[in-house]
Amino acid sequence: MKNGAAYILFYSTSVFGFSGNDKAIATAVSGDGSSFTKDNDNPVMSINDGLAWRDNRTYTPWVIRDTDRWRMYYTGRSAAGAYYIGTAINFGVP
């Protein structure tokens, strides 16, 4: 996603103490769209956020610019095994 002169990459990743790339959503920034640096404020959201509907998996971000705000659609899975689709608005874009 291009934001002014910077490119922002949203990606699924792991969080401390857990394996797998489906536990958190993070960002990285680039000036050229090729070489990215992870944001120091990662993750943007994770399974540790205290939300039961995504306490097993928080992953698959898809981000769009919605007029003057950012909107992310993403997937969550509860510990009980139910899958959900969530949305976040203006969620701390670097």
C-alpha positions as CSV (number, residue, x, y, z in Angstrom):
1,M,0.0,0.0,0.0
2,K,1.5,3.4,-0.9
3,N,1.1,6.2,1.6
4,G,2.6,9.4,0.3
5,A,6.3,8.6,-0.5
6,A,6.3,5.4,1.6
7,Y,5.1,1.9,0.9
8,I,3.5,0.0,3.8
9,L,3.4,-3.8,3.9
10,F,0.8,-5.4,6.1
11,Y,1.5,-9.1,6.9
12,S,0.6,-12.0,9.1
13,T,3.2,-13.1,11.6
14,S,3.9,-14.9,14.9
15,V,4.1,-13.3,18.4
16,F,6.4,-14.1,21.3
17,G,5.8,-17.6,22.6
18,F,3.8,-18.8,19.7
19,S,4.8,-20.4,16.4
20,G,3.0,-20.0,13.1
21,N,2.3,-17.0,10.9
22,D,-1.3,-16.7,12.0
23,K,-1.0,-15.1,15.4
24,A,-0.6,-11.4,14.7
25,I,-0.7,-8.6,12.0
26,A,2.3,-6.4,11.6
27,T,3.6,-3.7,9.3
28,A,6.8,-2.8,7.6
29,V,7.8,0.4,5.7
30,S,9.8,1.0,2.6
31,G,10.9,4.1,0.6
32,D,11.4,2.1,-2.6
33,G,8.8,-0.6,-2.4
34,S,11.5,-3.3,-2.5
35,S,13.4,-3.2,0.8
36,F,11.2,-3.1,3.9
37,T,11.9,-2.3,7.6
38,K,9.6,-3.7,10.3
39,D,7.8,-1.1,12.4
40,N,9.0,-0.9,16.0
41,D,5.3,-0.7,17.2
42,N,4.5,-4.2,15.9
43,P,2.3,-6.0,16.1
44,V,-0.7,-3.9,15.1
45,M,-3.0,-6.6,16.6
46,S,-2.5,-10.1,17.9
47,I,-4.1,-13.1,19.6
48,N,-3.0,-11.5,22.9
49,D,-5.4,-8.5,22.6
50,G,-8.1,-10.1,24.8
51,L,-10.7,-10.6,22.1
52,A,-12.2,-14.1,22.3
53,W,-13.3,-14.1,18.7
54,R,-9.7,-14.0,17.5
55,D,-7.7,-15.4,20.5
56,N,-6.5,-18.4,18.5
57,R,-5.7,-16.8,15.1
58,T,-5.4,-13.2,14.0
59,Y,-4.3,-13.0,10.4
60,T,-4.8,-12.4,6.6
61,P,-4.9,-8.6,6.5
62,W,-6.4,-6.8,3.5
63,V,-6.1,-3.0,3.7
64,I,-7.8,-0.3,1.6
65,R,-7.8,3.5,1.7
66,D,-11.5,4.4,2.4
67,T,-11.8,8.1,1.5
68,D,-9.8,9.8,4.3
69,R,-9.3,6.7,6.5
70,W,-7.6,3.3,6.5
71,R,-9.7,0.2,6.7
72,M,-8.4,-3.3,7.3
73,Y,-10.4,-6.5,6.8
74,Y,-8.8,-9.6,8.5
75,T,-9.6,-13.0,9.7
76,G,-9.9,-14.3,13.3
77,R,-10.4,-17.7,14.8
78,S,-11.6,-18.3,18.4
79,A,-10.1,-21.0,20.7
80,A,-13.5,-22.8,20.2
81,G,-12.7,-23.1,16.5
82,A,-15.2,-20.6,15.0
83,Y,-13.9,-18.4,12.1
84,Y,-14.7,-14.7,11.8
85,I,-14.0,-11.7,9.5
86,G,-13.2,-8.4,11.3
87,T,-12.7,-4.9,10.3
88,A,-10.6,-2.1,11.8
89,I,-10.6,1.6,10.9
90,N,-7.7,4.0,11.4
91,F,-5.7,1.3,13.2
92,G,-2.3,2.9,13.6
93,V,-0.8,3.1,10.1
94,P,2.9,4.0,10.3
